[in-house]
Each structure stands twice: as structure tokens, then as C-alpha cells.
Amino acid sequence: MMNLPAEFMARTRQLMGEEACTALCEALQQESPVSIRLNPLKSSGIPAGSKPVAWCRDGYYLSERPAFTFDPLFHAGVYYVQEAASMSLDLVMRRYVGRPSVMLDLCAAPGGKSTLAAAALPQGSLLVSNEVMRNRSQVLAENLVKWGNPAGIVTSNDPADFTPLGPVFDVILTDVPCSGEGMFRKDPVAVEEWSVDNVGLCWQRQQRILRDIWPCLKPGGLLIYSTCTYNREENEDNVAWIARELGAEILPVPVEESWQITGNLTGQDFPVCRFLPHKTCGEGLFLAVLRKEGSVEDDEVPFRTEGGKPERTKKGKQKGGKGAASLAVPEEMKGWLQALADEAWDFRVEDDRCLAIPQQWSGLYDYLRSRLRILHAGVTLGELKGRDWQPHHSLAMSTRLNRGVFPEASLDYTQAVAYLRKEAVTLEPDVPRGYVLLTYQGHPLGFAKNIGNRANNLYPAEWRIRSGYLPEELRLVGWQ
Ligand SMILES: C[S@@+](CC[C@H](N)C(=O)[O-])C[C@H]1O[C@@H](n2cnc3c(N)ncnc32)[C@H](O)[C@@H]1O
């Protein structure tokens, strides 16, 4: 039985009334629902026995919690484990982000909302996912590489580092660090760390973050603000502050009545969206959408690469970036990606890596690269090992990998888990020597270098499954 702080109870009672507060506390004593979101570019079925999440195209509730860590399909980026309320970002994006956009997810680790945004953004968009905490930014990069979106950049910077960039983003998501009241059921540490003082620190930090990032949003651009907490200071009060102090219009979130989403609890007259666990199947989540004052002409592309600060240029006049390839990219490697009619790549060598950046975004990439700490961008095709270009894990995970370039070897479950643990792999005698793409149920897991009697395991060491234990009764996500 979870003990909730008395002051939290008193404040919540005041916010939502006695009856709702009691119902909420009862719901918090129940088990958390389990849900996953499918990668539309990798999955080819739906989870067996699942129920759809009404507000998210690819979201499903599962009837039990499988052993995700031991599921090769999880590591192949076929799905992401995400609590259902957080999937409501899908709703907002499909309603308001209808054309190719440059989006920033400012507080992105571990990557739940970023992987969702990558799937929901229209073709031709770019997603920049940022996380200030260094260790968390590594997890973010891992999850996004596994998701395989080629039009993505992962950075690790403080929001203040973005301020001088100027208005480069059409959409900014601020899923801000908060007091975490909505996570009480999932995370007992959130209960232990809760205090009224901390709520005060949180809303002030949130305002600092918003002030720092506001200049980076284009006039007329969209700010999606979310927290996983219930109190009004971090939610409605901050949204009112953004509208008033920074200059924005608050937009409605298109919810259906049957979903039982709660609106503004403070009596102020503007729309917000509250997911409360006693009414909606998921954890606590607050979401609001704002449009920055002003507008940008349709035919303007508000950045270019030359000479530092972005300038407005007319479409079609963008120039290629500075700092482009210093070493030639082998022609052969360009064929490692699919040749799709509507996609062009800027291939370049940076340090000992060969990258492919979507050509239309190479200018913006250079601009960001000169100012931010970039952990990952586009697709890393390969890494120079001596004289040899070794295909990179990012390529294996990419949804644009050209299947057919590398010989493939299909692994069974035990072999796949051994590979993900970075143990030695032995391939069938008929598998050719050299780089081989290892697959599980048809999905790429990574590369190995077959040297005949054994194969070198090229799975990234830092991502390997560390747990030596394998549950006796192993439940994995079933598919239909
Ligand atoms: C609610 S979590 C983000 C969850 C993520 N959006 C997702 O859906 O997977 C908030 C993130 O903000 C980061 N953070 C902490 N302090 C920050 C600060 N001062 N500025 C920006 N981000 C911060 C935390 O490390 C954390 O990863």
C-alpha cells in the first residue's frame, strides 16, 4: 500500500475536489497498465491479445508485462515501451503538424516522445532530440538509433545553449522535468522525493527552460508543453504564464468525450488536457498546446548555412554546408542506403565515420553542429577500422538500410539473445565470409564479421544486455 504525502493529498483535494482526489488515490494503488507503441516502419503485425490506445495510432495495451529486456524485437526497434497517456502527443501532432517541419524535443531522454514524434512527423521533416544530462543522453541516442529514423539529430545541451540559434524550429516539445506526481504509481522514488518546496523549484526551473528556448521557436510556431504531474503551478499556471509573458495563443487538444480526459482544473478559461489515472487508462499526464505570436511566410526557409546566424532565404536557394567531407566517401557505401525517389543524401566523412544526412537538412545540420554537442545525426554508415569501412550499427537499425547489400543470417531466439549479450556467434558454414547482417524474425539486429570458424560480434558493447539471468518462464510480446 503506497503512502502518499499528506501535503500532496491536501493540495490535490483542493485542486480537484474530495471525490476525485479519493478516486485518484485508489487508482494509484492499482497496478500500472502496460502499453507499447509500434514502429510503423518496422512492425508488421499487432500484439496478440492487445487493445488499441484510442488516442495513438500505433499504441496498444498489453494484458501482461512481458520480459522486454529479453525480447530481440525490442532491441531491433520494432516497438517502444511507453505508458499510454504519454502517447497523446500523437493526437496533437496529427492535428497541428500537417506539413514538413523542423521539430525540437528539448527534454527528450529516454526517448518515448521523440520516437513517437519521429513516427508522427510528416515525410520531409527533421527531428532534433536533446537531453542535457550526459548519461541520459546516451540512452536517448541508443533508443533513437534503434528506432531507425534517418531524419534525426541527437544533441546533449543545456536549453540556454540553444538560445543564440535564433528561430529555427517550427515545433518545440518541452516535456519538462517536473515533480513527478503522475509517476507515483510507477516510481516509488517520485513519492520519496516529493515536497512542496520541490514543486516550487520545479515550476521556476520550467519557466527558465521555457524562457531559454522561446527565441528558438519561429513566429507562429507550435509549443507543446507537458508534465507528468498534477499540481496547478507546474501546469495551468505555467501555461498561462507562457501565453502572457512570452506571447502565445493556447490551442485546444482534439480529444473525444469517451476518453474521459479532464480539462482545466483551475477555473481559468483556456483548454488543457489532463490524463488522470482514475478516469483514463495510463499514468498522470498534463498537456497543452500553444502557438507563438506572429507568422512566417510560406515560401521562406528560415535558415541557411553560410556565415553563422540563420538568415531567411527563399526556397531552392539553400547552399550545401561548410565543413563537408574532408575524406572522400567510397561510392560503394552510398549504395548501403535505399535509393528512394524523394530522398537525397549528403554523404560525408567526419573523423573516422561516414555519415548520410538528408540533403535538405545538411545546412541546418552544419549550423547546429557548429554550436551544439551532437551525439548522432542521420545514418552512420560505417566506421573506419584500419583501411576497412566497417558497417555501423546505426545502418543496421536504419529504416533506409538497403537490404540485399550484405549477406544475411537469421538467428533463432537463443542465438539472438547471445548476440545481444555480445557473446561469440557461430554461423552456418554456408554463410559467406565478411560482414553479415544478423536478423531475428526478419528484423535486422546488427552486424557480425564472419571469419569462417567464428564471427566477430559487432553489437555496440555499451548496449549489450548485461543481465546474465533469463527468466524461467519467458513471456515475450506475441504477434498476430
Ligand atoms: C519528463 S523527462 C523527459 C521524458 C521524455 N520526454 C520521454 O518521453 O521519454 C524530463 C527530462 O528533462 C531532463 N532535464 C533535467 N533538468 C533539465 C534542465 N534543466 N533543462 C532541460 N532538461 C532537463 C531530465 O534529465 C529528463 O530526461
The ligand as an ORCA input file, in Angstrom:
! r2SCAN-3c Opt
* xyz 0 1
  C       9.949     14.112    -18.199
  S      11.580     13.733    -18.607
  C      11.510     13.531    -20.328
  C      10.874     12.256    -20.810
  C      10.947     12.103    -22.318
  N      10.378     13.269    -22.972
  C      10.262     10.860    -22.823
  O       9.096     10.942    -23.248
  O      10.885      9.789    -22.843
  C      12.396     15.261    -18.434
  C      13.839     15.297    -18.909
  O      14.367     16.609    -18.666
  C      15.725     16.491    -18.300
  N      16.169     17.693    -17.550
  C      16.511     17.791    -16.248
  N      16.882     19.048    -15.952
  C      16.771     19.767    -17.086
  C      17.014     21.131    -17.413
  N      17.431     21.992    -16.517
  N      16.790     21.511    -18.678
  C      16.338     20.637    -19.598
  N      16.084     19.344    -19.346
  C      16.298     18.910    -18.108
  C      15.759     15.229    -17.458
  O      17.060     14.705    -17.413
  C      14.754     14.334    -18.173
  O      15.399     13.488    -19.084
*
